[in-house]
Amino acid sequence: MKYSATKNFINGQFVNSSSTETLDVISPINGQLLSTVPLSSSADLDTAVTAAKVAFKTWSTTPIKERVQVFFRYKYLLEKNLQELAELICEENGKTMSEAIAEVEKSIELTEFACSLPQLITGEILEVSRGIECRTQNVPLGVVASIVPFNFPAMVPNWTIPNALALGNCMIIKPSEKVPLSCGKIALLLQEAGLPDGVFNIVHGDSRMVEAICDHPGIEAVSFVGSTKVAKIVYQRATSNYKRCLALGGAKNHLMVLPDAIPDMTAQNVVASMSGCAGQRCMAASAMVAVGSTDHIIDKICEEARKIIPGKNLGAVINKASKERIEHFITEAEQQGAKILVDGRNTVVEGKENGTYVGPTVIDYVTPNMSVATEEIFGPVISIMRTNTVDEALAIENANPYGNAASVFTQNGGMARYIIDHASAGMIGVNVGVPVPREPFSFGGWNESKFGVGDITGKSSIEFWTKLKKSTVKWNPEAGVNWMS
């Protein structure tokens, strides 16, 4: 085992779980045993919540301009430790080094935004009548929880950690049991940055810990990122316990390619979108709708896909079960009459024979009713459907239950505007394969890609992590009694 057993992080210390149940943490790169992760008990969660509640008394009353000083230092420490954290992400997730570095760089950007929060929550004040003022202020909720997935071991935790904590909350985070190591490093960096003990806590576990978080009476709000199936369960369970909840689910992002699209640029963007992070991201292109005469662009896409080499510029998928599931989708599509233009099945990387790799895969002549066209594959696979018109392409996009992202590749501005207006997705791209907004613009989809109000990052997150206090103050007793009395 390369690293020592993973522990919970509670009240500023790494501590053993009260449970003896553990899971192995296996690197998808080569099958190496990295660590073990505890399947913590509800008693462990109680301990973490108690510590967070105690810390909240002081942290919530610390002026926000003082709280964000921690995150100025945390940003510096992310930069200083970028390489080490990126290497850890590679080991436990299977990303390429360039992808892991980009993930840490995005974490830095997210932290930069948190440092700007004092300028964004100044509140409002108005003299509403002579001698009478009304004022608003954002106040923290209390103890909150964040449940994060395996596909971005550092970035997705940093979607919530800097903003929620800078706004005065204390947090319990449950990392994916598949990638528990990066959050431990984040805890150390936050501690080094001066975050007080108890403000940030890690409790490891499986689905039972997710349920415990949703049920715990001491937790005021829950954020979740994962599959739509689980997001629905988390949202329903958390809100039934009168908590705020923002649960981000899966996606089936459609790229609409028009005949006038620039072939080289389009092919490079489509392939980068479908293969980046081995396709294991909710913003990956997994369905392409080719409108009209686009064979010349599809040929370019295949040419670009063949440049993606597993183990070099394509990382591993998270585990053997995921590899088998992805390859099943490909085989099923072939059996149903689709044509495999580039086949990534049965990929083995020399020297990493125990790794779990799927090569880039391009599937043509897919029909909208095939599973490969409707379900989230979460692998480096793109399914091509063909239509004659843009409206037919939009009908396919609108019919899918998800609503995370959609993109169009065209040089026609009017047509791009038409698709922006009519695509049913929260994030739209024009000649962009991964239309993730940069800070301060927020991240969040529509339909069955998100459950709850607001977005998880950017300005929109302020509303989720705080509640609004309104005060009315009168200092003129001579004014007498009126309707405001």
N, C-alpha and C positions, 0 to 999 in steps of 0.2 A: 504494500500500500504506500503510495507516494507521499501522501499527507496524513497527518494524524486525524483521528475521528472528529467529524464536525460537531460543534457544540452550539447550544443556544447562546444568545447574547442578551443578558438581562441586567439592567441597572449598572451598565458599564463593565460587566465581566462576562467572560465565556464560562458557561456553567453546563454541567451534565444535565440531561433530561431525566426526569423521574421514571421514564419508561425505558425498558430494556430492548424494545423493538428497534431495529435499524434496517436500512437498505444500503446496498452497495452503490457507490457513485462510480460509474464506468465511463472512461473517455471514449467518445464515439470515433475518435481519430484512429485508435489502435487497439481498443478493447482493454486498456490498462486500468487496473483498480486504482482509483485516485484517493478515495476516502469512504467513510460510511456516514450516513446521515440519520439522526434519531427521528423516530416517529413519536413526537412528544405527546404528552397527555394534557387533558384539560387543566390539571393542576399546574402544569408549566405555564399555560396561558394565564391562569389566575395570578401567578407570581409576576409575570410580565406586566399585566394590566395594573396590578397594585403599585409596582414601581413607577409606571408611567403616570398614574394618578398623583402620586407624591411629587414627581418632577413637574407636573403640569402647574402646580400651585405657584411655583417660582417662574418657570419658563413662560407661562402665559402672561405674566405681569411684567416681564422684561420688555422694555420698549423695542419695537420692531427694528429700529435702526441699530440697536445693539445685537439683536438676534441675527441679523443678516451678516454681521461681521464674521460669524462662524462660517458662513457660506462663501465669503470672500476667501477665507483661508482654505476651506474645503476645495474650492476651485483650483487654487494653487497646488494643493496636494494631489488632486486628480492629474494635473499636468505633470507634476514631478514623478508620479508613480504610474504614468500612462503605460509604459512598456510592460511593467510587472502585471498590472491589471489586465492588459490585453492578452498576455500569455496565459493567464488563468482562464480567461474567457475561451480562448482557443482550446485549451485542454478539456474543459468540462462541457463545452457546447459543440465543438467541432468546426467552428468558423475558421476562415483563413485569417492570417495575421492582419491583413489590410482591413478586413471587415471588423475585426475586434478593435483595432485602433479607431476606426470610424465610430464604433459604438461608444468608446470612451470619450471621443471628441464631442459626440452629441450629448453625453452626460455633462460635459463641461458647459456646453451651450445652455442646457436646461438650468444648470446652477447659476449661470450668469443672469438668466431671467429672474430667478429667485432673489438675487441681490438687488434687483430693481423694484421689488415689491413696495418698499416704503414710498416710492413716488406714485404708486398705483392705487394705494388704499388710504389716501389722505382724508377720505370722507367728504361730506358736503355740509355746509352751514349756511343758513339764510335767516335774516330777520323777517319773520312772517307777519309780524304785527309790531307796533311801536313798543320796544322794550322786551319783545319776546323772540327768542331764537329757537329754531329747530336744527338738529344736528344728527348726522348718521355716522356710525363707525363699524368697521368689521371686527368682530371678536372671534377668537378660536372656539372650536367645538368642544375639545377635550381630548380624550384618548381615541385615536382613529387607527384603522388597520388597512394594510395594503397586501393583496394576494397577487403574486406576480408569476409569470410563466417562464418556461425554459429557454425561449428563443432569443431573448436579450437579457442575459444575466445581470448586466449593469445599467443599461439604458432605461429599461422599463421601471426598475426600482427608482431611478432618478426622475422618472415622470412625476412621481409623487413625493419622494423624500424632501427635496429642497423646498418646494412650495408649501407642503403641509406643515413642515417644521418651522419655516421662516414665518409663517402666519400664526404661530403660537401653539400649535397642537403637539401632542406627543404620540409616537407611532409604534405599533406592533407590525412587523412585516413577516410574511410567510413566503420564503422563496420556494421555487419549484424544487421538489426533492431530487430532480434530475441534475440540477446545477446549483448546489447550495454554497459553493465556495466563494463566489464573487461577492455576495452580500456580506460575508464575514470580513473581507478586505475593506468594503465600504464602511462597515462599522468602525474599524480601526482608524480609517482616515477621518471620519467624523469626530471620533474621540480626540485624535491628534489636533483637529481643527478647533477644539475647545467646546464641543457640544457637551452639556452637562449630563451626568449619568441619569438613566431612566427616560430620557427624551426619545431615544431610538432603541428599539429592542427587536431581536430576531427570535422567532419561535418556529422551529422546523416541524414538518409533519406531512401527512398525506391528506386525503379528502376528509378524514375525521377532524383534522385541525381546521380546515375550511369551515366545516359545520359548526365547530366550537366558536370560531370567530363570529360567525353570523348570529349565533345565539347568545353571546356573552353580553350581559346587561351593562357592563362597564365600558363598552365600545360604542362610540357615537356614530361612526361612519365607516363604510367599507368600500374600498376600490378593488376592482378585480379586472384582470386581463387574462383571457384564455379562449377556449372554444365557446361557441354560441350555446351549445347544450348545457355546459356548466354555468355560463354567464346567466342564463335564465334561472337556473336553480339558486344561484347565489343571490341574484336580485330579489327573487321571490322570498327566500328565507330571511335575508337581512331586513327587507322592508316589512315583512310580517312581524318582525321584532322591533319595529318602529325606529329603524336606523336609516340614515341616508345611505344610498348605494349608487355607485356608478360602475356598471359592469360592461366591459368591452369584450365582444365576442369575435367570431370568425369573419371570414370574408370570401368573396369570389369576385375578384376585381377584373373588369373587362377593359381591354384595350381595343378601341375601334380604329382600324387602319384604313384610310381612304386612298384611292389610287394616286392622288397627287402628293402623298407623303414622300419626303426625301428618303430614298431607299437605305442608304448607309446609316444615316442618323437613326432612322426608325428601327432598323435591325439591331443596332447596337443597344438602343434603349430598351427594346422589347426583351432581348436576351439578358441584359443586365438585370432587368426587373424580375424575370422569371427564375433566374439562377442565383441571384445575390442571396447570401445567407442560406444557400442550398434550398431556396424557395420557402424557408421556414419563417415567414413573416407575414403579418396580416395585410401588408401593402404590396405583396408580390403579385405580378401579373400571372394569372393562371388560366385566363380565357381571352382569346383574341378573336375579334369579329372582323373578318376581311370583307370590305365592302367593294363590290365590283371587281375590276380587273387588277388584281394585286399579286399575281404569281411572281412577278419580278422581285417584289419585296419579300415574299415568303422564301424564295430561293436565297436571298441575302440573310434572312433570319437563320436558316439552316447552316449557312456558311459560318455565321458568327457563333452559333451554338457549338459547332465542332471545334471551335477554338477554346472552349471551356473544358479544362482538363481536371477531373477529380484528383484531389490530393495536391494540386498546384494552385489553380485559381478557382477551384470549387471545393467547398468544405464538405464535411460529412453530415448526414442527417442524424438525429439525436440518438437513435438506438435501432436494434435489429427489427423490432416490431414496426417501427416507422418505415424502415426500408421495405419490408415485406408488404405493408399496406400500400405504399406508393406504387410499387411494381405490380400489385394486383390491379390497381386502377388502369395502368397502362395496358396490361394483358386483356382486361375486360373490354376496353375500348377497341382494341384490335379485333377481338372476337365479334364485336358488334358492328364491324365494318369500317372503322376508322383506319387511316393509313399512318403508320409510324414512319416519319421522315428522318428523325434522329432518335436513336434508341439508347436509353441510359440504363437499361436493366442489366443485372448480373455484373455490375461493376466491381472489380477488385483492384485495389491500389497496391502496387509492388512495395513490399516492405511494411505495409500496413494492412496485411491480409485480414486482421480481426477488426478492422474499421468498418463502419457502416456507411457506404457511399452509394449514391445513385447518380448516374451521369445525366447531363442535360438531355431533355426529351422533348421533341416537337411532334405533335399529333395533328394531322390534317383530316379534313372531311368529318369532323365531329358534328353530331346533331345535338340540338339543345336538350334533348331528353336523356342523353347518356349521363351516367354518373360522373364521368370525368369532366363534364360540362357544368354540373350542378353542385357537386360537393367540393369542400375545401380539401385539396390534396396535401398541401404543406410539403411540397417537394419541388425540385427543379424541372417542372413539367408545364408546358403550355399547350392548350387545346385550341385548335383553330376551327371556327365556324364560319361559314360563308353566307353572305347575303347580297342582294342586288341593290338595296337602298339603305340610306342612313336610318330611316324610320324603322326598317326591319331590324337593323342592328340595335337601335334603342329599345325596341320591343323585347329583344333578348335580354338586354342589360336590365331593363325595368322589371322583367319577370323574375329575376333571381331574388331570393328573400333577403340577401345581405345588402349592405349599402355603405361599405367602407370607402371604396375609391373607384374611379373610372377615368380613363384617359382617351384622348383622340389624337391621332397623328394625321395632320393635314397642313397645307399652306393656305387654306381658305379661311380667313378670319370670320366671315359670316357663318360658315358651317361650324367652326369651333364654338362660336357663341351659342348657336342653336343647340349643340350637344351639352354645353355647360348648363343651359337653361332646362334641358329635358332629361338629363341623366339623373337617376335616383340614387345619389351617393353623396356623402358628406364632404368628400375631398375629390376634386376634379383636376386633371392635368391636361395641358395642351402641349404636345410634343415632349412630354415628361412621363417616364415610365413608372416612377415612384413619387406620386404627388403628395409627399409629406410636407406640411407647412413648416416653415422655420419660425422660431420664437420671434415675436410674441404671439404669433398666430397659433391657434390651438389645434390639437389633434383629436379627432373624433368622427365616427361614421354615423350612418342613419340606419333605420330599419332594424334588422336582426343582427347588426354589427355593434349595436350599443343599446344598453338599457339604463335609463336614468336621464337626468337633466344636466345639461352642460357638457363640457369637454374635460379631459383629464390633464391637459397641459395649458400653458399660456394664460391669458387674462381670464378666460372662461373658468379656469380652475379656482379662482378666488372665491366665486360664489359657492362652490362645493365645499371648500375647506373652512369657510367661516359662516357666521350668522350675523345678520344686520341688526344692530341696536340703534333705536331712534330715541333721541331725548329732546324734550321741549322745556325751555328754561325761561322763567319770568323774573325780572329784577325791578319791576316798577309797581310797587303796591298802590301808588296813587292812581293807577289806571282804573281801579275798580273792578267789578265783576263783569265778565262778558262771556260769550259762548265758549271760550277756551278754558274757563274756570272749572 
